[in-house]
Amino acid sequence: MDEGLISRRYAKALFHYAGEPEVQRLIYEKMKLFQESDAAHPGLQKALQNPVLPSKTKETLLATAMGLLPPPGAEGHAILRLIRLVLRNHREMYMKSIARMYEEVYRTAHDMARVKVTTAVALLPAMREKVEAFARKRSGKRLEFIYRVEPAIVGGIILEIGDRQYDASVSRKLREIRVGFLKK
């Protein structure tokens, strides 16, 4: 079976099970936290795929990665049911993509778009406001901003709004100059 199909089914089921918009939002936050935990701890996926590790240990790992311990709220109970279902069906290797799909399902249902802002240095609050105003003008959706500092772009800004990218970085300009020289 297709990984995307499996993940989407679990994500949609969780979204509909959550029901209330506030619980859906809290689950969305927990799924983002899981993505961050997974990125910060590459051994998590290996542990989840380890057939020797008991399900209860995997459940604790997943719950901890999503910030559900100590006793969870309403969103936590929905996520714990999902975790137990996933473990019972031996689908733990799909948790990362289930979390990603849940985020996608949530953003689609709530007419949201993710905006990635990459700069060489951290933006000052006044500049952040200008960038956010620019992005809001270009999108009719509610926006969620993710800021990254990447010194490799040298200067300027790279703005990704959904599937569109605005690249006003110094590194892009330098590449264009280099290509121009190579053509001559």
N, C-alpha and C positions, 0 to 999 in steps of 0.2 A: 504494500500500500504506500502511497505517496506521503512523504513526511509533511508537506504543506497541507495536504488534505486532513491528515490526522490532527495536526496542530490546530488548524482552523476549526475543526469540529469541537475539540475540547475547549478552545477559547470562546467560541460562540455559546457553548453549553454553559460555561461559567458566567458569561455576560448575562445570559437570560435567567440563569438561576439567581444571580445577584438581585435582579429586579429593580430595586430602588436606585435612582441616579446617584445618591450619595454613597451607597455601598459600592456601586460600579466604579465611582471615582476613587474610593479608598483602595479597591482591588487594583485599579490602574496604577496607583502610587506604589503598591507592594510589588507589582510586576516590574516597574522601573527599578525599584530597589534590588530585586532579584537579578536584573540584567547587570546592574553595577557590581553586585556581589560576585556574579559569575565572571565578570571581566577582571575583578580584583583577585580572584582565587581560581586560577585555571585548574587546580586539582579537584574542584567541585564536580565537573563533568566526569572525570575519571572515577571518582567515588560513586557517583550515581550509576555508572555503567558497570561497576564491579559486581559480578554475580554472587560473590561470597558475602558481601555486606547485607545484613538483614534489613528487611523493609522498614522496621521501626527506626533504625539508625538513619536510613535514607530520608524517612519522614522528618526526623529531627533536623537533619541537614537542610532540607528544603525549607522547613518552617523557620529555621534560624536565618537562612539566606534572604527570606522575605520579611524578616523582622516581626514574626508572629509570636515569639516567646518573650515575655510571660503571657498569661492568658489573653487570647485574641478577642477582638470585638466581632461584630456581625460579619465584616468582610473576612476576618480570620477564619470563621467557621466555614464560610463558603470555600475559601482557599484550601483549608484542611480537607474538606470533602473532595475537592479536586485532586489534591496530592494523594489521598488514599485510593481514589479511583485510578489514577495514573499508575501508582505502584501495584495495585491489584492486577491491572491489565499489562504490567511489564512494559510501560511506555515512558519510563523515567528519562530515557535518553532524549525524549522530545520536549522536556520541560523548558529548555531555553527557547525553542521555537514556539511553544505554546504561549510563553510570556510575551514574546514579540508579536504573535498573532493577536493576543488579547489587546495589546496596546493599539494595534491597527484597527481592530473591531471597535474599540472604544472611541478612537479618534474619528472614525467614519460615522459612527452613530451620533456623535456629539459635534459633528461638522468642525473638526479641529485639524490643524496642520502643524507640523513640527518645523521650526526654523532653526537651522544650525548657523551660528555666527562664529567664524574663525578669524582671529586677529593675531598679529605678532606680539602684542602686549595686551594686558588687561584694559578693557575700556572703562573710561570714567563714566559716572552716572549720566551726565549730560549727553555724552556720545551714545550711550545705550538707548536713551530716549529717542534720539534722532534715528538710530538704526531700527528701533521698534516701530516708529511712525512710518518709515519708509516701507518696512515689511507689511504693515497693516494696509497701506495704500495699495500694495500689489496683490493682496489676498483678501477675499471676502469672508474668510473663515476666522474662527477663534485661533489664536496662535500660541504655541508653546515654544519658548526660546531655550536653546542650548548654546552656551558660550564655551568656546575652546580657545586656548592660547597656544599657538603653534609658531615658534620663532622662525621656522623654515620659510615662511611666506615673506619674510624680511620686513614688510610693512603693508599697509592697506588693509583690505577686508575681503573675505569670501563669505557670501551670504547664500544659503541654500534654503529656498522656500518650496517645500514639496518636491516636485521634479524639476524645478527651475534653479539655475545657479547664476549668481552675479559675482563675477571674479574681478575685483579691482585691487588685486594684490601686486606688490612690487615684483614678486617672483614670476608672475605671469608676464608682466611687461618685459622683464629681463629675458625670459624665454623667447618672446616675440622678436626682440632685438637680435638675439643670438641666431634665430632661424633666418632673419633677414640678412644677416652677415653671411651665413652659410650658403644662402641662395646666390649671392653675388660672388 
